[in-house]
Amino acid sequence: MRKFIDAHIHIDKYNQEEQEEILTEMRAKNIDGLIAVSMDYKSAKRNLALAKKYQKIYPAIGYHPEQVLPTDKEIETLFHLIHLHKNDIVAIGEVGLPHYLRRENPRVQIEPYIELLELFIKDAARLHKPVALHAVYDDARVVCDLLEKHSIKKAHFHWFKGDQMTINRMIRNGYFISITPDIIYKKRTEQLVRDYPLSQMMVETDGPWPFEGPYQDQMTHPKMLHDVIRKISEVKGKHLETVYKSILANTRGFYFEY
């Protein structure tokens, strides 16, 4: 069976009708699961509720960095939720550093975000959980420093964009990346697939984030990842069945085997 798991999706950000469309089509579309990352406390609560209602939703709890920093009370509440549901979540995420926020507002200070990220990374180490990361371009170097400092091995850089030196460092450290539908129309993503080992690769939508090219004006649906896997097979020059098996095994091993 040509199955896969969407390794990074904001399922709670879809409206109810869209959620039901995705969730009722999962079996027919060979979607074996959704790693449901969270934006904040409220997002995490929604994902936990969805996971109770639907099989194959696997929640992660974190605080997305492309927003205003949480208050101390909000941080405390979020970490309490993580520990309360440590047996219900598969990862700490989405966490990371605010690249786009700082690009829009250069006055945003990075240091408090680094401090918050380190708290999440330390908690992941204590709980033996993987980390789902938002760390693009130069931020990935800083995040690698933190991961190495705390001996984190299970790090997933979603929708990664970075330089070749950082790519090589991530490969050496055994970190994973996930490939989105933009590989269909972006040469840079295609090159990343050439450079990165298939054994450290997953696939994701980051839905409901919209895509361009052949997906223009379409609702982002995990079924798009069949196209992604076919493209990875083409770029890597590997048999399609081999790529499906590898991607599925990688995702299961990363998120479900501690």
LOVOVEX-922425 format. One line per 5 residues: number of its first residue (from 1); their letters; for each residue x, y, z of N, C-alpha, C. Coordinates in pm, whole numbers, plus 50000, padded with zeros to 5 digits. Example, Ala and Ser with C-alpha at 12.3 -4.5 7.8 and 13.67 -1.06 7.14 Angstrom:
2
1) as) 51319 49431 50780 51230 49550 50780 51320 49670 50780  51285 49775 50708 51367 49894 50714 51290 50003 50787
END
This chain:
258
1) mrkfi) 50083 49881 50000 50000 50000 50000 50087 50125 50000  50053 50221 49918 50128 50345 49909 50076 50445 50013  50115 50421 50137 50068 50504 50248 50175 50604 50290  50131 50708 50359 50224 50805 50418 50154 50872 50537  50233 50943 50616 50184 51025 50725 50221 51170 50694
6) dahih) 50124 51260 50707 50154 51402 50694 50228 51444 50821  50356 51475 50807 50442 51495 50924 50430 51633 50987  50349 51720 50928 50336 51855 50987 50214 51923 50927  50106 51930 51005 49982 51992 50958 49914 52061 51075  49855 52177 51048 49777 52251 51148 49630 52217 51127
11) idkyn) 49593 52096 51161 49457 52050 51131 49353 52134 51205  49390 52189 51321 49295 52269 51398 49264 52403 51332  49346 52445 51234 49326 52574 51167 49228 52565 51050  49193 52444 51010 49090 52426 50908 48951 52448 50971  48856 52492 50890 48721 52499 50944 48663 52357 50955
16) qeeqe) 48549 52343 51020 48494 52211 51049 48465 52131 50922  48411 52197 50823 48380 52128 50698 48506 52075 50632  48612 52155 50632 48739 52112 50573 48801 51998 50651  48795 52009 50784 48847 51900 50869 48777 51769 50837  48646 51773 50829 48569 51651 50802 48601 51594 50665
21) eilte) 48621 51681 50567 48658 51633 50434 48790 51558 50438  48890 51616 50505 49021 51552 50514 49012 51421 50592  48948 51427 50708 48948 51312 50798 48866 51195 50745  48760 51225 50672 48678 51115 50617 48742 51054 50492  48835 51125 50430 48900 51074 50309 49034 51007 50337
26) mrakn) 49077 51004 50461 49212 50955 50490 49233 50811 50445  49140 50723 50477 49157 50583 50439 49161 50568 50288  49067 50633 50219 49058 50621 50073 49182 50677 50004  49243 50778 50064 49361 50841 50004 49493 50785 50059  49484 50677 50137 49604 50611 50193 49686 50704 50282
31) idgli) 49617 50789 50356 49683 50878 50452 49680 50808 50587  49796 50770 50636 49805 50684 50754 49808 50762 50885  49811 50894 50879 49810 50973 51001 49845 51118 50975  49816 51201 51076 49847 51344 51071 49920 51382 51199  50039 51438 51185 50109 51495 51301 50056 51637 51317
36) avsmd) 49972 51657 51418 49898 51783 51435 49975 51876 51528  50053 51966 51469 50131 52061 51548 50042 52176 51595  50085 52242 51703 50004 52346 51766 50071 52482 51758  49989 52585 51761 50035 52723 51755 50055 52784 51894  49970 52743 51989 49968 52801 52123 49880 52712 52211
41) yksak) 49844 52761 52329 49765 52682 52423 49629 52643 52364  49556 52742 52310 49423 52714 52256 49430 52616 52139  49530 52635 52055 49551 52544 51943 49579 52403 51992  49661 52392 52095 49694 52260 52151 49569 52192 52206  49485 52268 52274 49361 52211 52329 49271 52159 52217
46) rnlal) 49263 52234 52107 49181 52189 51993 49237 52061 51934  49369 52053 51920 49430 51932 51863 49412 51811 51954  49423 51833 52084 49401 51723 52179 49257 51672 52169  49162 51765 52153 49021 51726 52140 48997 51650 52010  49057 51696 51901 49043 51628 51772 49103 51487 51779
51) akkyq) 49216 51474 51848 49282 51343 51860 49195 51244 51937  49116 51295 52031 49025 51207 52106 48909 51163 52018  48869 51250 51928 48752 51222 51844 48787 51137 51724  48905 51157 51667 48944 51089 51544 49071 51009 51563  49070 50888 51510 49193 50810 51506 49289 50871 51405
56) kiypa) 49415 50841 51423 49519 50881 51327 49556 51030 51333  49505 51103 51434 49556 51238 51460 49650 51228 51579  49772 51272 51560 49874 51261 51664 49921 51401 51701  49876 51452 51818 49903 51592 51851 50043 51617 51905  50089 51739 51879 50212 51793 51937 50176 51927 52001
61) igyhp) 50246 51963 52107 50218 52089 52176 50341 52179 52170  50318 52304 52132 50427 52401 52128 50373 52541 52113  50462 52636 52081 50423 52775 52059 50494 52824 51934  50414 52853 51831 50472 52895 51704 50544 53028 51722  50669 53038 51672 50749 53158 51701 50713 53282 51619
66) eqvlp) 50636 53268 51511 50607 53384 51427 50488 53463 51483  50495 53492 51613 50391 53570 51679 50452 53633 51804  50376 53723 51867 50424 53790 51988 50453 53686 52095  50558 53710 52171 50595 53617 52277 50483 53599 52378  50466 53480 52432 50366 53460 52538 50412 53524 52668
71) tdkei) 50317 53552 52754 50350 53602 52888 50405 53487 52972  50463 53522 53085 50515 53418 53175 50403 53323 53218  50284 53379 53244 50171 53297 53284 50130 53203 53171  50129 53254 53049 50094 53171 52934 50195 53059 52913  50322 53089 52935 50427 52987 52923 50406 52879 53028
76) etlfh) 50380 52922 53150 50357 52826 53259 50238 52736 53228  50130 52795 53178 50010 52718 53145 50036 52618 53033  50113 52661 52934 50143 52572 52822 50229 52454 52865  50329 52480 52948 50414 52369 52994 50337 52275 53086  50244 52330 53162 50158 52244 53244 50077 52150 53155
81) lihlh) 50026 52205 53043 49947 52122 52949 50034 52013 52888  50157 52046 52855 50249 51946 52799 50267 51830 52895  50290 51863 53022 50316 51756 53119 50189 51680 53154  50075 51749 53154 49948 51682 53180 49917 51580 53071  49959 51611 52948 49928 51524 52833 50053 51461 52773
86) kndiv) 50154 51440 52853 50280 51387 52800 50264 51250 52735  50164 51174 52778 50141 51043 52718 50049 51049 52597  49991 51166 52572 49898 51182 52460 49963 51249 52340  50077 51313 52361 50141 51387 52251 50259 51308 52196  50290 51333 52068 50402 51263 52005 50525 51351 51993
91) aigev) 50510 51481 52023 50624 51571 52006 50599 51704 52076  50706 51781 52089 50699 51922 52127 50704 52002 51996  50599 52079 51969 50601 52154 51844 50466 52216 51811  50461 52317 51738 50572 52370 51659 50644 52477 51740  50776 52469 51744 50857 52567 51817 50973 52609 51727
96) glphy) 51036 52722 51762 51148 52766 51679 51177 52914 51697  51221 52978 51590 51260 53119 51593 51187 53199 51485  51163 53329 51510 51076 53409 51425 51146 53479 51309  51174 53409 51204 51240 53469 51088 51153 53574 51019  51031 53538 50984 50945 53626 50906 50896 53744 50990
101) lrren) 50871 53721 51117 50830 53829 51206 50938 53936 51216  51063 53893 51225 51175 53989 51233 51198 54059 51100  51170 53990 50991 51184 54053 50861 51083 54167 50844  50962 54144 50898 50859 54249 50894 50888 54361 50992  50945 54325 51107 50973 54423 51212 51113 54398 51269
106) prvqi) 51216 54464 51213 51355 54441 51256 51380 54476 51403  51287 54544 51467 51307 54580 51608 51278 54463 51702  51216 54359 51651 51189 54241 51734 51322 54180 51779  51335 54158 51909 51457 54103 51966 51451 53950 51962  51558 53888 51917 51561 53743 51902 51590 53669 52034
111) epyie) 51662 53734 52125 51708 53665 52246 51595 53602 52329  51483 53673 52353 51376 53608 52431 51317 53485 52361  51316 53487 52229 51267 53371 52154 51364 53253 52167  51492 53283 52167 51592 53177 52187 51576 53116 52326  51553 53201 52427 51534 53151 52563 51412 53061 52573
116) llelf) 51301 53102 52508 51180 53020 52510 51203 52889 52438  51268 52895 52324 51296 52771 52249 51380 52677 52332  51477 52729 52404 51561 52642 52486 51480 52574 52595  51381 52643 52649 51293 52580 52748 51220 52461 52687  51170 52479 52564 51100 52369 52497 51196 52253 52468
121) ikdaa) 51316 52285 52425 51414 52181 52393 51453 52103 52518  51473 52174 52628 51506 52107 52755 51392 52016 52800  51269 52062 52780 51153 51981 52818 51143 51857 52729  51171 51874 52600 51171 51760 52509 51274 51656 52554  51389 51702 52599 51493 51610 52647 51445 51536 52771
126) rlhkp) 51380 51609 52863 51331 51545 52986 51224 51441 52957  51137 51473 52862 51024 51385 52833 51054 51282 52723  51175 51291 52667 51215 51201 52558 51118 51211 52440  51089 51335 52401 51000 51361 52289 51077 51424 52173  51037 51396 52050 51094 51466 51935 51054 51614 51937
131) valha) 51127 51694 51858 51097 51837 51848 51064 51871 51703  50947 51934 51682 50906 51980 51549 50940 52129 51538  51031 52162 51446 51096 52293 51446 51061 52382 51328  51046 52510 51361 51036 52617 51262 51168 52694 51271  51259 52667 51179 51392 52728 51184 51446 52738 51042
136) vydda) 51433 52855 50983 51472 52872 50843 51590 52966 50829  51662 52948 50720 51778 53031 50687 51876 53032 50804  51926 53149 50843 52030 53157 50946 51984 53108 51082  51853 53111 51108 51803 53064 51236 51834 52917 51260  51845 52841 51154 51873 52697 51168 52006 52673 51237
141) rvvcd) 52104 52761 51214 52235 52745 51280 52220 52760 51431  52145 52860 51473 52123 52884 51616 52052 52765 51678  51951 52714 51608 51875 52600 51659 51964 52476 51669  52050 52456 51570 52144 52343 51577 52234 52355 51701  52277 52475 51732 52358 52496 51852 52284 52449 51976
146) llekh) 52157 52486 51987 52076 52449 52104 52053 52298 52110  52023 52239 51995 52001 52094 51991 52126 52018 52033  52240 52063 51984 52366 51998 52021 52397 52019 52169  52370 52137 52220 52395 52168 52361 52319 52072 52453  52197 52037 52414 52113 51952 52499 52104 51808 52447
151) sikka) 52192 51773 52355 52204 51636 52304 52072 51582 52248  51999 51669 52178 51874 51628 52114 51906 51561 51980  51859 51440 51964 51881 51367 51840 51760 51372 51747  51640 51371 51807 51518 51368 51726 51468 51509 51701  51521 51571 51595 51484 51705 51556 51430 51702 51414
156) hfhwf) 51312 51761 51397 51246 51766 51266 51236 51911 51222  51313 51949 51120 51309 52082 51063 51205 52083 50951  51088 52141 50981 50983 52139 50880 51005 52253 50781  50969 52230 50656 50977 52329 50547 51112 52403 50555  51219 52329 50561 51353 52386 50586 51406 52464 50466
161) kgdqm) 51468 52578 50497 51541 52658 50399 51672 52699 50466  51785 52663 50410 51912 52698 50471 52029 52675 50377  52146 52715 50423 52266 52704 50339 52324 52563 50342  52417 52539 50253 52472 52405 50237 52548 52360 50361  52618 52452 50428 52692 52416 50549 52597 52366 50657
166) tinrm) 52483 52435 50672 52385 52393 50772 52320 52261 50732  52293 52244 50604 52238 52116 50555 52333 52001 50591  52461 52020 50565 52559 51915 50596 52564 51886 50745  52555 51990 50825 52557 51974 50971 52434 51896 51017  52319 51929 50964 52196 51859 51001 52201 51712 50961
171) irngy) 52255 51685 50845 52268 51546 50800 52359 51468 50895  52473 51528 50930 52567 51461 51021 52502 51431 51156  52418 51523 51203 52355 51508 51334 52234 51415 51332  52194 51372 51213 52081 51281 51203 51945 51348 51209  51941 51481 51189 51815 51552 51193 51733 51525 51066
176) fisit) 51601 51536 51082 51509 51508 50972 51455 51638 50912  51418 51631 50785 51344 51737 50719 51217 51678 50661  51124 51766 50622 51005 51718 50551 50982 51805 50429  50935 51742 50324 50920 51806 50193 50773 51836 50168  50747 51958 50119 50610 52004 50094 50577 51998 49945
181) pdiiy) 50450 52024 49911 50413 52026 49769 50484 52131 49685  50557 52223 49746 50627 52322 49664 50742 52260 49584  50777 52135 49613 50880 52068 49531 50834 52054 49386  50704 52057 49364 50651 52041 49229 50687 52161 49141  50704 52279 49203 50729 52399 49123 50846 52484 49170
186) kkrte) 50922 52436 49271 51037 52513 49319 51165 52432 49307  51259 52482 49229 51385 52413 49207 51468 52404 49335  51456 52502 49423 51534 52499 49546 51495 52378 49632  51367 52350 49639 51322 52233 49716 51368 52105 49650  51364 52103 49518 51413 51987 49443 51562 51963 49473
191) qlvrd) 51639 52069 49481 51782 52056 49511 51803 52004 49653  51721 52050 49746 51731 52001 49884 51709 51849 49888  51614 51802 49811 51587 51657 49805 51707 51583 49747  51774 51643 49650 51895 51580 49595 52003 51568 49703  52016 51672 49785 52125 51680 49882 52101 51595 50007
196) yplsq) 51974 51580 50044 51943 51520 50175 51916 51370 50160  51962 51289 50256 51938 51144 50247 51790 51110 50259  51745 51017 50177 51607 50971 50186 51577 50916 50325  51676 50858 50389 51659 50797 50522 51629 50898 50631  51645 51029 50601 51618 51135 50699 51512 51231 50645
201) mmvet) 51418 51176 50570 51320 51261 50500 51178 51215 50530  51089 51314 50547 50946 51290 50561 50874 51382 50463  50741 51380 50464 50662 51469 50379 50558 51541 50466  50522 51662 50423 50427 51742 50501 50351 51838 50409  50236 51885 50460 50163 51990 50390 50179 52126 50458
206) dgpwp) 50196 52128 50590 50187 52254 50667 50051 52318 50647  49952 52235 50609 49818 52288 50587 49763 52357 50710  49675 52452 50689 49611 52491 50563 49689 52593 50478  49820 52606 50504 49900 52697 50421 49877 52666 50273  49847 52767 50190 49817 52742 50049 49942 52728 49964
211) fegpy) 49929 52655 49854 50040 52636 49761 50008 52699 49626  50113 52712 49546 50099 52774 49415 50109 52666 49306  50149 52706 49186 50164 52609 49078 50034 52537 49051  50038 52404 49040 49917 52327 49009 49814 52326 49123  49854 52377 49242 49765 52377 49358 49704 52515 49385
216) qdqmt) 49726 52608 49294 49674 52743 49310 49523 52740 49336  49482 52811 49441 49339 52826 49477 49274 52696 49524  49355 52594 49555 49301 52470 49610 49320 52467 49762  49225 52404 49832 49246 52378 49973 49363 52281 49989  49452 52312 50078 49566 52222 50100 49519 52094 50168
221) hpkml) 49538 51983 50101 49489 51852 50146 49608 51756 50149  49619 51673 50253 49730 51578 50258 49743 51488 50136  49636 51469 50060 49645 51384 49940 49746 51440 49840  49778 51570 49849 49880 51630 49763 50017 51563 49781  50036 51500 49895 50167 51442 49924 50197 51320 49839
226) hdvir) 50097 51262 49775 50126 51157 49677 50210 51215 49562  50177 51338 49520 50256 51405 49417 50398 51430 49465  50410 51468 49592 50543 51495 49650 50629 51370 49649  50571 51259 49689 50648 51134 49694 50688 51089 49554  50599 51106 49458 50635 51073 49320 50752 51160 49272
231) kisev) 50750 51288 49309 50858 51378 49269 50989 51341 49337  50983 51305 49465 51104 51260 49536 51162 51137 49467  51075 51044 49428 51118 50924 49357 51191 50960 49229  51136 51055 49156 51197 51100 49031 51333 51166 49055  51338 51256 49153 51461 51331 49181 51571 51239 49232
236) kgkhl) 51534 51146 49317 51631 51053 49377 51667 50938 49283  51586 50918 49180 51611 50805 49090 51589 50672 49158  51490 50668 49248 51459 50546 49323 51318 50499 49288  51297 50368 49298 51166 50310 49269 51061 50373 49360  50945 50399 49304 50839 50466 49378 50800 50390 49504
241) etvyk) 50787 50257 49494 50749 50178 49611 50854 50191 49722  50981 50197 49684 51090 50212 49781 51077 50343 49856  51043 50450 49783 51030 50582 49846 50910 50585 49940  50797 50530 49898 50681 50525 49987 50715 50451 50117  50778 50336 50104 50812 50256 50223 50908 50331 50315
246) silan) 51006 50396 50254 51106 50467 50333 51045 50587 50405  50965 50667 50334 50903 50785 50394 50813 50746 50510  50733 50643 50492 50643 50597 50598 50721 50544 50717  50822 50462 50691 50904 50407 50799 50979 50518 50874  51030 50616 50800 51100 50728 50863 51008 50803 50960
251) trgfy) 50886 50830 50915 50793 50908 50996 50747 50830 51118  50716 50704 51097 50678 50621 51212 50792 50608 51313  50911 50585 51262 51027 50570 51349 51057 50698 51425  51045 50811 51358 51077 50939 51423 50977 50974 51532  50848 50961 51501 50745 51010 51594 50690 50906 51692
256) fey) 50704 50780 51660 50640 50679 51745 50735 50582 51813  50863 50587 51782 50958 50495 51845 51057 50577 51928  51046 50564 52059 51129 50643 52149 51242 50558 52207
END
